[in-house]
């Protein structure tokens, strides 16, 4: 019996995988999308979307408790955890159904099962062989679980998936790791009433942020205890043993979240056996090509940028270069330095490009300006005079090109796309000053920062 042939086979139906399949399907290609578990991948099912849905519930709870300063008295405000979980599940189901409908509309064939790359152009799914002209690897990432004593068969220990479906809000939560995952869940559960302790090895949380903005974000989370510069030694049920400056310490919790990051999923689908070059993740060039002919890799599995929106852009670039050999000449390449980041904590933070901390480490001269979010009338009207917020901009002193923009405070994640466009288009600060920002909006703090730069 002859094997089924496709123009493109995509392994993994997370954000990168399903978008690549959709783009190629709409372009007339015969595409197979292989998924072992669920459409939408980690982000949609047990990552970005459910986390942000729960965080929105926490924000609504906080806003209701603080509404009196704005003239709204809310009595008897409480958290209905069961209803928050039900809404989270409803949101996920609706979006997964939307992805399925989108793939059908694009003519994509969804194949359920674990895919394996046998060789370039040859994939096996649950024992059934398929061939293709191109293969796109989009297998994603998995939570990192360091082999610490006490982590095996520990009912108190959860990862970023388990923390989403707790039967109740824990009275005490210990979070190992102060990166995006750890900080977002610390923010969520502390807002809902948990006593939260974050244990971080580095001297500051959120290491990709500017040191001063990270410190301000940490200070704004007043209900979270942060233990910085600490090394976790072991777990004993819900007790986390760690050391700091040579001194042994511990914290007791009902739930312990391991949030030390994620690692590319490069095992179990033929990466090593097929001859793919692996260096933490699957090695790719700026068009998402691997070392194997007509084999591409996108998203978390590359280890380059473990962000869903980065996976989207990688998917578009891979699809463009599959469809057109000259796509690279048209600029369809991945520009890693313009990928923005966002932390959906309370308060939010977002940024793109060079940080002041990195510039100092590189001994790179930059012009820096920062302004408080209180320069925005809307920010004050909706958040009050004491809410934390700031915008920072970094500029090349010679060319005046904008090198980085970073924002702390409410709505930061919603406005950072504009900052990304500034870097993508290589605008100067003079160019940015000519942009008309709608008034009154919080985004005006970026304009204020641009005008604060002393040229």
C-alpha positions, 0 to 999 in steps of 0.5 A: 500500500502506498504511503500518504504524501503531503506537501508539508507535515507539521509535528506539534499543534501549539501556536507555531505549529497550528499557525504554520499549518494554517498559513500553508493550507491557505496558500494551497499546500496539502498539509498534515498537522500531527498532534499527540495530545491537544490542539493549541499545545501548552500555551492554549491548554495549560499555559498562557491562556488559562493562566491569564484567565485566572489572573483576570479573575484575581485582578477583578477581585483586587479591583473590587476590593479597592474600588471604594477610592473610585467611588464604588462600594462593593460589599462582601467581595469573595473568591469563588475558586470553583467558578474561576476554574470553570470559566478558565476551562470554558475559555480553553474549550472555546479557543481549542474549538476555534483552532480546530475550525481554523485548520478545517477552513484551511484544508489542513489534515489533523492527525492525532498521535505521536509523530516521529521524524524518521528522516527528511521527508518521512514521518511515522505516526503511531506506526503509520508512515507518511512522506512529505516535501517539507517537515516542520518541527514544532514539538514545544517545550516541557517544564524543567524539573531539577533532580533535587532530593524530595522531588520524586513522588512528592504530593505537595510538588506541582509544575506549571500545569498542576498549579492551574488545577488545584482543588482550592487556593492554598493557604501557603504556597512556595515558589521555586524560581523567580522567572515569568512563570514563578512571578505570575503564579506568585502574583495570582495566588497572593492576590487570592489570599495565599501566603506566598514565598518565592525562592530565587537563585539570582540576586533579582527576579525576572533576569531579562528585565532591567535591574531597576524595573525588576526591583520595582516590580518586586516591591509592588508585589507587597504580599509576596515574600521574596528570598533572593540569592538562594539555593534550594537544597531539598524538599521534604513534603511541603517544606523547602530547604534552601541556603543563603550566604552559607546559612540553612533555611526552610519554608513550609507550604501546602503547595510547592511550585517548581518554576525554574523554567522550561526546556525544549522537547527534543526527546522521543520523536527522532531528533537525535536518530534523524541527525538533527543538530541539537544545542539545547534546542534544535539549531536553526538559521534565521529562516528556521531551517535546520541542518537537514534538507527541507526540515524546519523547526519553530517555537520553543523546540529551538530554544531561542525564544520560548514565547508563543508570539515568537513561535507565531513569527517563526511559523510565518517565516518558515511558511514564507520560505517554504512557499518562496525560495526568495522570501529571505531576500524580501526580509522574511527572516527572524530578528531575535532582538526585536521579540518583545516580552511581557509578564502578566503579573500585578502589575504588568511589565513588558519590554523589547530590545536592549536593557540598561543592565545589558548595556552596562555589562557590554560597556555600551554607551547609551542614552537613557530616559525614564518617566513615571506612568503618572504622567498619563492622565488615564493611568492616574484616573484608572489606577490612582496616584500610588500605583507603580508604573514607569517607561524607559527608553534607550537610544544610541548616542551617535545614530539616535536609533531607539535600542530598547523600550521597557514599561512597568505598570497596568496595560504594559503588555497591550502597548509593547507591540508599538515599541516592537514596531519602533525597533523593527523599523529601526526608528530614531528617537526623533522619528518616535517623537513624530508619532501621534499617540491618542489622548488620554491613553497610558501609551503616552508614557512612551512618547513622554520617555522619548521626549525626555531623552537628552540628545 
